[in-house]
């Protein structure tokens, strides 16, 4: 086994050499300082008066060191692919897997799939056995494939289509993932290398009002929870030939899958399971960091956490199904990269320790670090500064520490649930659940553990203040540290609760921030101009210079790019801004705001950070 990679003419580094070396140096320094900090903590500062508490906090910090190491390993040398020109011809099949997704949602994906350039056959793989999906397939000229049962969920659905088709290459899409016209053209050239089994492209989402996106339109800045993963970690994994199949937005070679009958079954994260098996057999993978598919991210916290629960269970269960540490055929780099992916989902345990430690300090008076003197403070601050600076440098502006901590807080109890299921159920853990794509109101019930943590933290602060006030506790320094730490965690909890209770997507189709000219005509007054604030395939939000009369019926005209003018349906208009139902404008609206290039809302946004 070797840590080195063979030369590949399609590969290039993401950074210039001097920048790459600078970031690698920062990573090495940060790990060195962290290791020194842990060694000093273990030797001098474990509190013998509270040994269990002190050890738990120390182990949580050690987990952080491993997390940092795995992060730096995966982002050590992110690669950028140069797209090769294909010299041969391939037969291509496109599978769109569906179970219970809305037919209108499926229609958008199917229409875009049929319109992709390069000869191919598109199939709707319907595990819901719905007549309306069969009718949609006939309408669009797609193949329609179904089966009598739902064995192995999505993987079984995919494999059923695999047995009934003959394409050399297979493009796999989820029901909500709309491909760009050039998806096949941009990926097919990589298969000129006979050792390439799959090409994966990033999962990007066009509904930026989802839970996992934080957008500041005024400052034109955006942060997505998965930005670091798809922009840096996956290109970094590609350096080690460890970029894996993500379940959608991928092209796979039939001959690589035929010995297994298609995708490997028996796991709810069949995509990663399949990737490990293929890599162990000597196949290569390619990650093309180019937005060629855009989907729908979960719009409410409940759906978001259900999706993360499935991902966490599946990734942790891989250790039982096909342990990358013992799987024969993997290189050292591949083993470390896969273990890093699985280790990420254990972060709920140390985070729980860090969330409960400060309230426990305030209730019990015990401190995990003793003595907490000037030397410890300086070493801790130096370690913290090195971590922050190295992360900012290596994340290349994609990472935001506070937002990362917010999502860690949001995910913690879900990840603990996944870990508990694995420990107590083993191979029986995990059931595939389709993530809801419908807009829903935020549900506070999804974050009940966070409410409990908030209440526990409030009680701890009040208890400490009472003790200080009545002279029961005279350790003002220890109490101050505990209160500050508790308040920081409480701020994260409040952020999570705000995500859960915020109004969510109310329309059946996603809205996009866009500005089009609007004119309205009434029977009793002159034409008035206006502008759209956001639009969707089913409606729009309008802004008028002055209020319109309430209760009257008016004609609404939307003026799209390229001189296209489409009438909207007459309706009752309230005070601005107001949402209006569109009928005749749907086709023009698709042309103007459909996610054709995957960046229609991102072009005016930039990532926060250096």
Secondary structure, 3 states (H helix, E strand, C coil): CCCCCCCCCCEEECCCHHHHHHHHHHHHHHHHHHHHHHHHHHHHHECHHHHHHHHHHHHHHHHHHHHHHHHHHHCCCCEEECCCCCCCCCCEEEEEEECCCCHHHHHHHHHHHHCCCCCCEEEEEECCCCHHHHHHHHHHCCEEECCCCCCCHHHHHHHHHHHHCCCCEEEEEECCCEECCCHHHHHHHHHHCCCEEEEEECCEECCCCCCCEEEECCCCEEEECCHHHHHHHHHHHHHCCCCCCCCCCEEEEHHHHHHHCCCCCCCCCHHHHHHHHHHHCCCEEEEECCCCEEECCCCCHHHHHHHHHHHHHHHHHHHHHCCCCCCCCCCHHHHHHHHHHHHHHHHHHHHHHHHHHHHHHHHHCCCCECCCCHHHHHHHHHHHHHHHHHHHHHCCCCCCHHHHHHHHHHHHHHHHHHHHHHHHHHHHCCCCCCCCCCCCCCCHHHHHHHHHHHHHHHHHHHHHHHHHHCCCCCCHHHHHHHHHHHHHHHHHHHHHHHHHHCCCCCCCCCCEECCCEEEEEECCCCCEEEEEEEEECCEEEEEECCCCCCCCEEEEEEEEHHHEEEEEEEEECCCCCEEEECCCCHHHHHHHHCCCCCCCCCCCCEECCC
